[in-house]
């Protein structure tokens, strides 16, 4: 008899949940998932939780050190999906 085991790691390939009630850790997890992990510390330093995340604008992201336009667009796109 041949037995197969399939392992599933939640969140490994799917987007982590992120909403207005999310804490700073959830925001950091989303940034990591999106490949923007280098910004996690700055977002935490500035206390960016879900509520604050969904109010960010272009200038806020620049102030947080998100220098690349494409990266700011990814974040702003997610904010618009709220």
C-alpha positions in Angstrom: 0.0 0.0 0.0 1.3 3.4 -1.0 0.6 6.3 1.4 0.9 10.0 0.4 1.0 12.8 2.9 0.3 16.3 1.8 1.5 19.1 4.0 -0.2 22.5 3.9 1.3 25.5 5.5 -1.3 28.2 6.0 -0.2 31.6 4.6 2.8 30.2 2.7 1.5 31.1 -0.7 -1.7 33.0 0.1 -2.0 36.6 1.2 -2.1 37.0 5.0 -5.3 38.6 6.2 -5.0 42.4 6.6 -7.8 44.6 7.8 -8.5 47.8 9.8 -8.5 45.7 13.0 -5.1 44.1 12.2 -2.3 44.7 14.7 1.3 45.8 13.8 2.4 42.2 13.5 -0.2 41.5 10.9 0.9 44.5 8.9 4.5 43.3 9.2 3.4 39.8 8.0 1.8 41.3 4.9 4.9 43.4 4.2 7.0 40.2 4.5 4.6 38.3 2.2 4.8 41.0 -0.4 8.6 41.0 -0.3 8.8 44.3 1.5 10.2 43.0 4.7 12.9 45.6 4.8 10.2 48.1 5.9 8.8 46.1 8.8 10.9 47.8 11.4 10.0 51.3 10.3 6.3 50.5 10.2 6.6 49.1 13.7 8.6 52.0 14.9 5.8 54.3 13.7 3.1 52.1 15.2 1.4 51.3 11.8 -1.4 48.9 12.6 -4.3 48.0 10.3 -6.2 51.2 11.1 -3.2 53.4 10.3 -2.2 51.3 7.3 -5.4 52.0 5.5 -5.0 55.7 5.9 -1.5 55.9 4.4 -0.9 58.0 1.3 2.0 58.5 -1.1 3.8 61.1 1.2 3.4 58.9 4.2 5.0 56.0 2.5 7.9 58.2 1.4 8.3 59.3 5.0 8.3 55.6 6.1 11.2 55.1 3.7 9.4 53.3 0.9 11.5 54.9 -1.8 10.6 52.8 -4.9 7.6 53.9 -6.8 6.6 50.4 -7.7 6.6 49.4 -4.0 4.5 52.4 -3.0 2.0 51.4 -5.8 1.8 47.9 -4.4 1.0 49.2 -1.0 -1.4 51.8 -2.2 -3.2 49.2 -4.3 -3.7 47.1 -1.2 -5.0 50.1 0.7 -7.5 50.8 -2.1 -8.8 47.3 -1.8 -9.9 47.9 1.8 
